[in-house]
Amino acid sequence: MAIDPSANDLHAPGRQAGPIFFHRREFERLLSLYGRMVAAGEWRDYSIEPGREACAFSVFRRASEAPLYRIEKRPALSRRQGAWAVIGQGGMVLRRGHELDQVLRFFDKGRFKVVD
């Protein structure tokens, strides 16, 4: 009986891994941003949606509305466009990158301006 060397490899073709989720440091960084935006009165609620292909941290102005933004971790794209993305309400990718901090710069203070 031969032993298959890929039997324990979670990234082998045909092998199903568990759901994708955030690491502790990533989650701390997301909650830090969330706390800052709640204090500014921009966001009021969030949700976390783990899945087989991606994990999303969605933020809401009100819990009954569609999410304002989704911060998504998709490891399958890590070598191409980057595993991280900020996705707007219409599903448009607003920012994509390899590092979470780089992607979260989308929410820096100078980014938003009041328009009359």
Phi, psi and omega per residue, in radians:
M1 nan 2.133 -3.138
A2 -1.553 2.524 3.125
I3 -1.695 2.250 3.135
D4 -1.378 2.056 -3.123
P5 -1.164 -0.360 -3.131
S6 -1.574 0.073 -3.086
A7 -1.071 -0.602 -3.138
N8 -1.717 0.001 -3.130
D9 -1.489 1.962 -3.118
L10 -1.225 -0.308 -3.103
H11 -1.721 0.096 3.119
A12 -1.221 2.563 3.120
P13 -1.010 2.403 3.125
G14 1.472 -0.104 -3.124
R15 -1.667 2.147 -3.122
Q16 -1.581 2.127 3.062
A17 -1.580 2.963 3.096
G18 -1.257 -3.099 -3.125
P19 -1.149 2.615 3.088
I20 -1.348 2.424 3.073
F21 -2.525 2.950 3.140
F22 -1.414 2.543 2.981
H23 -1.328 2.857 -3.082
R24 -0.965 -0.839 -3.110
R25 -1.128 -0.682 3.095
E26 -1.109 -0.779 -3.127
F27 -1.144 -0.695 3.083
E28 -1.066 -0.725 3.131
R29 -1.137 -0.727 3.105
L30 -1.137 -0.737 3.123
L31 -1.196 -0.555 3.068
S32 -1.116 -0.810 3.073
L33 -1.076 -0.764 3.140
Y34 -1.047 -0.799 3.123
G35 -1.063 -0.708 3.112
R36 -1.121 -0.720 -3.124
M37 -1.296 -0.545 3.049
V38 -1.162 -0.753 3.114
A39 -1.088 -0.542 3.115
A40 -1.431 -0.111 3.127
G41 1.431 0.220 -3.099
E42 -1.488 -0.745 -3.073
W43 -2.066 2.681 3.137
R44 -2.277 -0.312 -3.081
D45 -2.651 2.814 3.078
Y46 -2.532 2.859 3.016
S47 -2.495 2.736 3.102
I48 -2.142 2.267 -3.085
E49 -2.205 1.573 3.068
P50 -1.295 2.623 3.130
G51 -2.671 -3.131 -3.127
R52 -1.290 -0.559 -3.096
E53 -1.823 -0.473 -3.058
A54 -2.704 2.837 3.018
C55 -2.200 2.331 -3.081
A56 -2.135 2.415 3.017
F57 -1.921 1.845 -3.073
S58 -1.765 2.447 3.118
V59 -2.088 2.550 -3.033
F60 -2.244 2.595 2.960
R61 -1.365 -0.713 3.038
R62 -2.365 2.574 -3.073
A63 -1.112 -0.444 -3.083
S64 -1.495 -0.055 -3.099
E65 -1.739 3.024 3.005
A66 -1.255 2.706 -3.118
P67 -1.129 2.479 3.046
L68 -1.218 -0.817 -3.118
Y69 -2.445 2.639 2.972
R70 -2.139 2.185 3.038
I71 -1.769 2.004 -2.939
E72 -2.033 2.385 3.046
K73 -1.932 2.059 -3.112
R74 -2.257 1.574 -3.040
P75 -1.016 -0.451 -3.133
A76 -1.102 -0.429 -3.133
L77 -1.677 0.127 -3.030
S78 -1.084 -0.545 -3.140
R79 -1.553 -0.268 -3.116
R80 -1.687 -1.581 -3.041
Q81 -1.585 -0.300 -3.072
G82 2.035 2.540 -3.052
A83 -1.319 -0.328 -3.026
W84 -1.833 2.505 3.098
A85 -2.627 2.557 2.955
V86 -1.860 2.154 -3.075
I87 -2.043 2.272 -3.118
G88 -1.429 -3.077 -3.074
Q89 -1.048 -0.684 -3.106
G90 -1.428 0.058 -3.117
G91 1.562 0.074 -3.141
M92 -1.371 2.351 3.083
V93 -1.324 2.021 -3.102
L94 -1.561 -0.518 3.111
R95 -2.761 2.465 3.123
R96 -2.415 2.552 3.124
G97 -2.972 3.076 -3.111
H98 -1.520 -0.453 -3.085
E99 -2.001 2.454 -3.136
L100 -1.099 -0.784 -3.124
D101 -1.061 -0.668 3.111
Q102 -1.088 -0.741 -3.119
V103 -1.240 -0.650 -3.106
L104 -1.277 -0.190 3.046
R105 -1.104 -0.271 3.051
F106 -0.971 -0.542 -3.059
F107 -1.656 0.170 3.131
D108 -1.090 2.751 -3.036
K109 -0.923 -0.825 -3.058
G110 -1.161 -0.162 -3.071
R111 -1.288 -0.614 -3.088
F112 -1.744 2.403 3.106
K113 -2.335 2.475 3.099
V114 -1.394 2.260 -3.121
V115 -2.081 2.268 3.096
D116 -1.703 nan nan
